[in-house]
Amino acid sequence: MAKIVSSWNDFDPLKRVIVGRADNSVIPPEEPATSEKVPIDSEMRGMWGLRPLETVEKANAQLDNLAKILEDRGVIVDRPTPLQWNQAIGTPDFRNDSMMTCMPPRDILLTIGNEIISAANSFRCRYFEYLAYWPLMNEYFEEDPEFLWTQAPRPRLTDKSYKHNYYDEKISLEERLERTANKDFVTTEIEPMWDAADVMRVGKDLFIQHGLTTNRKAMEWFKRYYPDLRVHAVNFPGDPYPIHIDATFVPLRPGLIINNPHRRLPEEQRKIFEANDWQIVDAAQPAHETPPPLCYSSVWLSMNCLVLDHKTVIVEASETNQLEQMDKLGMNVIPVPFRDAYPFGGGLHCSTADVYREGTCEDYFPNQVDDPTLV
């Protein structure tokens, strides 16, 4: 029987991956977690329902093209099984008028070694999103005797999971940034809640963003669940809507990370990187001044790239500044059109989830220092 699942980082040679689908995608109704995620000036505030079919078809065309490009390079590509996302859902603790999508598997699935964990997402609309990947997980389980198929503790997502009256349309950008700097977010600490895209895997170290979608209790869960790994809590005070680390802090190869210049890692949190000769470089400015229509994410999806190996990276084709920077950083760059897929859940990294990368669990930070990020 084959070894199917193994991945310890985002830069070793990629051999098998899941690429999402946009079928039946929905703009979800507002709920305690999503209300804070949508910027107050976004055209999407108050909007929900099935996404227009034309946009779904365009997104799927670009997702299919990404899958083909990966397959042409010898990568095995798996695809999820979309649900009818406009179904209402309910548990003993909450009701929601719809679900969302299975375009961004990176938000739901976290691969650490031979284990894939389904996340404990804080969005009610994403509570059952893992079901789109259930057939693949079952396939891996039947074919790979070493694969560990895991579900993180399911949060109840009651009203106690969120801060009451946290969302306020009148709050200024300065006040919002002050909240971020003070690590004051809409989620409470009553239960572990986390999105897989908030976790940056670097061998023996997990760097987890504390923000609107992942809380500190989740980091404590990771620390206990992986006692042989080092868990770090990082945050980026320059981001008024801190969600997902992969448009903020992106490793390209051992020793090199690009960092969103508007959301720099605070100086005191850089010690562990500096002690181990890691270079943190400001990412290039986005080529676009605004995101595409009906898109939650910021223009900084420009840096949401997919690294295929230590020398090769896929970058969105119109992001000319990022393409140029990657070239200067010594990367072989593959431009791939992807802006039509952005509105469905993010960029090239978001739309994929690692299944297998070559390599083992390396210690990329052997020089341990007084590290304020360590959980």
C-alpha positions, 0 to 999 in steps of 0.5 A: 500500500502506498504512502499518500500523506506527508507534508511538514512545510510549504516549500519542499517539493510538492507531489500531491495536492487538493485543488478546490472547486467553486460549484454552488458557492454562496456568499454567506449571511452575516453571523457573529464571526463573518460580520467582523470579517467584512470591511465596513466599506465593502459592497458585500456587507449585507449581501448574501445568497448564491454567487452568480453562475457566470462568476462560478464558471469563470472561477472553476475554469481557473481552478481547472487550469491550475490543476492541469498546470500542476498535473503537467508538472507531475503533481497528483491533483485531487478535487473535493466533492461540492455540497449544495452550499445554499442549504440551511444548517443547524446544530443544537446550538445554532442555525444558519441560513446557508453554508459557503464553498469548498474553493479554499481547502487550505482553510479547512485542512491542515497537513502535519506529517502523515496526519490531516486535521479538519479545523475547528472553524469559527464561522458557523457557515463553515461548520460542515465544510469538511464533508466536501473532503470526506470522500478524499480522506476516506480514500487516503485512509483506505490506501495509506496505512500510515495516514491519520485522519483527524478532526479537531474538537468541534466548537459549539459556536454558541453566542458565548463563543463571540463578544457581544456588541463587538461589531460597530460600523462607526468604529474608525480604522485607527480604533480597529488597528488599536484593537488588533494591536491589543489582540482584542478580537471578536472570538472569545476564549471559551473553546478552541477555534482555528482556521487551518490557513492561520497555521504556518508549518515550518518543520518542528515549528508551527507559527499560528496567527492570533486574529479574527479566526484563531484564538489563543485557546487553539494554540494551547490545544496545538501545544498539547496535541503536538508536544514534540513541536514548538508552537508560536503565537504571532500577530500583525498589528498593521492588519485591521482584519487579521484573518489567515497568515498566508497573505501576510507571512509566506515562507518561500524556502528555508531561510526566506520569508516575504512579509506584507509591508503593511502588516509587519511582524513586530520587532520583538517577535522576530528574535527566533528568525534572526537567531537562525539567519532567516531573512524577512523581506517586504513583499512587493506592492500589489499590481491592483488597487482594488480586489475583484468584485464580490471579493472578501479578501484584500489586494494582498492576495498578490503574495498568496502564492503556491511554492512547488519546491525551493526554486519554483513558485506559482504566482497570479499572472497579473501580479507583475510586481510580485512576479518580478520580485520572485524572479529577483529572489532567485525563484523560477516563476510560473504565472497563472491567471487566478483573479476570477477565483479570488472572490471564492475564498482567496488566492493560489495557496488558499485554493489548495491543501498539501497532501504530499511533499517530499522531505521530513520534519526538519528543525529549521530553528535549532538556535533557541532564544528568549522567544516571546512568541513561544506558547 
